[in-house]
Amino acid sequence: MLIASKNGDISAAKLISETQHHWVLEVEKREVRVSKTDVRQRAFSDMSDALAWANAEPELIAHFVSLDAAKAPLDNQIP
């Protein structure tokens, strides 16, 4: 998971639990609760989504979208 904030900060996080109203994440061995209605920060599973929400540069967002697209066929292979 990733935590993105409107000021452009993005942090890697581990999802501990999720409810209808919030995510509980672990960031650098610290538990963080992120409200799903918070307009300043949000949790994401895809970097491209986090970057788009944080209003990152379009070229950077496009780079991660292309990385996700290249990875998708590998995710669909049967082991």
PyMOL commands that place a pseudoatom at each C-alpha (Angstrom):
pseudoatom trace, name=CA, resn=MET, resi=1, chain=A, elem=C, hetatm=0, pos=[0.000, 0.000, 0.000]
pseudoatom trace, name=CA, resn=LEU, resi=2, chain=A, elem=C, hetatm=0, pos=[0.973, 3.610, -0.399]
pseudoatom trace, name=CA, resn=ILE, resi=3, chain=A, elem=C, hetatm=0, pos=[-0.080, 6.705, 1.524]
pseudoatom trace, name=CA, resn=ALA, resi=4, chain=A, elem=C, hetatm=0, pos=[-0.295, 9.790, -0.674]
pseudoatom trace, name=CA, resn=SER, resi=5, chain=A, elem=C, hetatm=0, pos=[-0.862, 13.311, 0.532]
pseudoatom trace, name=CA, resn=LYS, resi=6, chain=A, elem=C, hetatm=0, pos=[-1.984, 16.365, -1.404]
pseudoatom trace, name=CA, resn=ASN, resi=7, chain=A, elem=C, hetatm=0, pos=[1.374, 18.051, -0.662]
pseudoatom trace, name=CA, resn=GLY, resi=8, chain=A, elem=C, hetatm=0, pos=[3.051, 15.387, -2.836]
pseudoatom trace, name=CA, resn=ASP, resi=9, chain=A, elem=C, hetatm=0, pos=[4.448, 13.053, -0.163]
pseudoatom trace, name=CA, resn=ILE, resi=10, chain=A, elem=C, hetatm=0, pos=[4.072, 9.347, -0.889]
pseudoatom trace, name=CA, resn=SER, resi=11, chain=A, elem=C, hetatm=0, pos=[5.104, 6.690, 1.630]
pseudoatom trace, name=CA, resn=ALA, resi=12, chain=A, elem=C, hetatm=0, pos=[5.204, 2.915, 1.399]
pseudoatom trace, name=CA, resn=ALA, resi=13, chain=A, elem=C, hetatm=0, pos=[2.984, 1.203, 3.954]
pseudoatom trace, name=CA, resn=LYS, resi=14, chain=A, elem=C, hetatm=0, pos=[1.790, -2.219, 4.996]
pseudoatom trace, name=CA, resn=LEU, resi=15, chain=A, elem=C, hetatm=0, pos=[-1.966, -2.726, 5.320]
pseudoatom trace, name=CA, resn=ILE, resi=16, chain=A, elem=C, hetatm=0, pos=[-2.812, -3.984, 8.799]
pseudoatom trace, name=CA, resn=SER, resi=17, chain=A, elem=C, hetatm=0, pos=[-6.602, -3.748, 8.572]
pseudoatom trace, name=CA, resn=GLU, resi=18, chain=A, elem=C, hetatm=0, pos=[-9.391, -1.951, 6.773]
pseudoatom trace, name=CA, resn=THR, resi=19, chain=A, elem=C, hetatm=0, pos=[-12.905, -0.963, 7.764]
pseudoatom trace, name=CA, resn=GLN, resi=20, chain=A, elem=C, hetatm=0, pos=[-15.661, 0.834, 5.929]
pseudoatom trace, name=CA, resn=HIS, resi=21, chain=A, elem=C, hetatm=0, pos=[-14.329, 4.154, 7.259]
pseudoatom trace, name=CA, resn=HIS, resi=22, chain=A, elem=C, hetatm=0, pos=[-10.522, 3.888, 7.450]
pseudoatom trace, name=CA, resn=TRP, resi=23, chain=A, elem=C, hetatm=0, pos=[-7.322, 2.018, 6.689]
pseudoatom trace, name=CA, resn=VAL, resi=24, chain=A, elem=C, hetatm=0, pos=[-4.875, 1.042, 9.440]
pseudoatom trace, name=CA, resn=LEU, resi=25, chain=A, elem=C, hetatm=0, pos=[-1.379, 0.960, 7.970]
pseudoatom trace, name=CA, resn=GLU, resi=26, chain=A, elem=C, hetatm=0, pos=[2.139, 0.398, 9.245]
pseudoatom trace, name=CA, resn=VAL, resi=27, chain=A, elem=C, hetatm=0, pos=[4.680, 2.989, 8.135]
pseudoatom trace, name=CA, resn=GLU, resi=28, chain=A, elem=C, hetatm=0, pos=[8.258, 2.675, 9.396]
pseudoatom trace, name=CA, resn=LYS, resi=29, chain=A, elem=C, hetatm=0, pos=[7.167, 0.466, 12.330]
pseudoatom trace, name=CA, resn=ARG, resi=30, chain=A, elem=C, hetatm=0, pos=[4.494, 3.002, 13.298]
pseudoatom trace, name=CA, resn=GLU, resi=31, chain=A, elem=C, hetatm=0, pos=[0.749, 2.407, 13.079]
pseudoatom trace, name=CA, resn=VAL, resi=32, chain=A, elem=C, hetatm=0, pos=[-1.124, 5.048, 11.094]
pseudoatom trace, name=CA, resn=ARG, resi=33, chain=A, elem=C, hetatm=0, pos=[-4.895, 5.372, 10.673]
pseudoatom trace, name=CA, resn=VAL, resi=34, chain=A, elem=C, hetatm=0, pos=[-6.067, 7.038, 7.452]
pseudoatom trace, name=CA, resn=SER, resi=35, chain=A, elem=C, hetatm=0, pos=[-9.702, 8.062, 7.130]
pseudoatom trace, name=CA, resn=LYS, resi=36, chain=A, elem=C, hetatm=0, pos=[-11.333, 7.194, 3.821]
pseudoatom trace, name=CA, resn=THR, resi=37, chain=A, elem=C, hetatm=0, pos=[-12.996, 10.622, 3.861]
pseudoatom trace, name=CA, resn=ASP, resi=38, chain=A, elem=C, hetatm=0, pos=[-9.787, 12.605, 4.486]
pseudoatom trace, name=CA, resn=VAL, resi=39, chain=A, elem=C, hetatm=0, pos=[-9.255, 15.116, 1.694]
pseudoatom trace, name=CA, resn=ARG, resi=40, chain=A, elem=C, hetatm=0, pos=[-5.528, 15.572, 2.496]
pseudoatom trace, name=CA, resn=GLN, resi=41, chain=A, elem=C, hetatm=0, pos=[-4.265, 11.972, 2.439]
pseudoatom trace, name=CA, resn=ARG, resi=42, chain=A, elem=C, hetatm=0, pos=[-5.406, 8.655, 1.046]
pseudoatom trace, name=CA, resn=ALA, resi=43, chain=A, elem=C, hetatm=0, pos=[-4.211, 5.035, 0.768]
pseudoatom trace, name=CA, resn=PHE, resi=44, chain=A, elem=C, hetatm=0, pos=[-3.594, 3.385, -2.611]
pseudoatom trace, name=CA, resn=SER, resi=45, chain=A, elem=C, hetatm=0, pos=[-2.369, 0.063, -3.919]
pseudoatom trace, name=CA, resn=ASP, resi=46, chain=A, elem=C, hetatm=0, pos=[-1.093, 1.422, -7.262]
pseudoatom trace, name=CA, resn=MET, resi=47, chain=A, elem=C, hetatm=0, pos=[1.602, 4.076, -7.579]
pseudoatom trace, name=CA, resn=SER, resi=48, chain=A, elem=C, hetatm=0, pos=[-0.005, 5.569, -10.695]
pseudoatom trace, name=CA, resn=ASP, resi=49, chain=A, elem=C, hetatm=0, pos=[-3.276, 6.113, -8.788]
pseudoatom trace, name=CA, resn=ALA, resi=50, chain=A, elem=C, hetatm=0, pos=[-1.421, 7.684, -5.850]
pseudoatom trace, name=CA, resn=LEU, resi=51, chain=A, elem=C, hetatm=0, pos=[0.506, 10.002, -8.160]
pseudoatom trace, name=CA, resn=ALA, resi=52, chain=A, elem=C, hetatm=0, pos=[-2.617, 11.061, -10.043]
pseudoatom trace, name=CA, resn=TRP, resi=53, chain=A, elem=C, hetatm=0, pos=[-4.455, 11.817, -6.795]
pseudoatom trace, name=CA, resn=ALA, resi=54, chain=A, elem=C, hetatm=0, pos=[-1.482, 13.852, -5.533]
pseudoatom trace, name=CA, resn=ASN, resi=55, chain=A, elem=C, hetatm=0, pos=[-1.408, 15.832, -8.815]
pseudoatom trace, name=CA, resn=ALA, resi=56, chain=A, elem=C, hetatm=0, pos=[2.060, 14.669, -9.844]
pseudoatom trace, name=CA, resn=GLU, resi=57, chain=A, elem=C, hetatm=0, pos=[3.658, 15.514, -13.190]
pseudoatom trace, name=CA, resn=PRO, resi=58, chain=A, elem=C, hetatm=0, pos=[1.786, 13.834, -16.079]
pseudoatom trace, name=CA, resn=GLU, resi=59, chain=A, elem=C, hetatm=0, pos=[5.010, 12.261, -17.401]
pseudoatom trace, name=CA, resn=LEU, resi=60, chain=A, elem=C, hetatm=0, pos=[5.648, 10.563, -14.058]
pseudoatom trace, name=CA, resn=ILE, resi=61, chain=A, elem=C, hetatm=0, pos=[2.095, 9.234, -13.897]
pseudoatom trace, name=CA, resn=ALA, resi=62, chain=A, elem=C, hetatm=0, pos=[2.371, 7.954, -17.489]
pseudoatom trace, name=CA, resn=HIS, resi=63, chain=A, elem=C, hetatm=0, pos=[5.620, 6.164, -16.616]
pseudoatom trace, name=CA, resn=PHE, resi=64, chain=A, elem=C, hetatm=0, pos=[3.960, 4.190, -13.814]
pseudoatom trace, name=CA, resn=VAL, resi=65, chain=A, elem=C, hetatm=0, pos=[0.878, 3.486, -15.933]
pseudoatom trace, name=CA, resn=SER, resi=66, chain=A, elem=C, hetatm=0, pos=[3.150, 1.954, -18.594]
pseudoatom trace, name=CA, resn=LEU, resi=67, chain=A, elem=C, hetatm=0, pos=[4.985, -0.093, -15.959]
pseudoatom trace, name=CA, resn=ASP, resi=68, chain=A, elem=C, hetatm=0, pos=[1.649, -1.430, -14.692]
pseudoatom trace, name=CA, resn=ALA, resi=69, chain=A, elem=C, hetatm=0, pos=[0.542, -2.247, -18.247]
pseudoatom trace, name=CA, resn=ALA, resi=70, chain=A, elem=C, hetatm=0, pos=[3.763, -4.140, -18.934]
pseudoatom trace, name=CA, resn=LYS, resi=71, chain=A, elem=C, hetatm=0, pos=[3.377, -6.095, -15.696]
pseudoatom trace, name=CA, resn=ALA, resi=72, chain=A, elem=C, hetatm=0, pos=[-0.300, -7.034, -16.284]
pseudoatom trace, name=CA, resn=PRO, resi=73, chain=A, elem=C, hetatm=0, pos=[0.322, -9.890, -18.779]
pseudoatom trace, name=CA, resn=LEU, resi=74, chain=A, elem=C, hetatm=0, pos=[2.744, -11.483, -16.301]
pseudoatom trace, name=CA, resn=ASP, resi=75, chain=A, elem=C, hetatm=0, pos=[0.127, -11.338, -13.539]
pseudoatom trace, name=CA, resn=ASN, resi=76, chain=A, elem=C, hetatm=0, pos=[-2.361, -13.229, -15.714]
pseudoatom trace, name=CA, resn=GLN, resi=77, chain=A, elem=C, hetatm=0, pos=[-0.088, -16.210, -16.477]
pseudoatom trace, name=CA, resn=ILE, resi=78, chain=A, elem=C, hetatm=0, pos=[-1.042, -19.580, -15.019]
pseudoatom trace, name=CA, resn=PRO, resi=79, chain=A, elem=C, hetatm=0, pos=[1.795, -21.061, -12.927]
for i in range(1, 79): cmd.bond("trace and resi %d" % i, "trace and resi %d" % (i + 1))
show_as sticks, trace
zoom trace
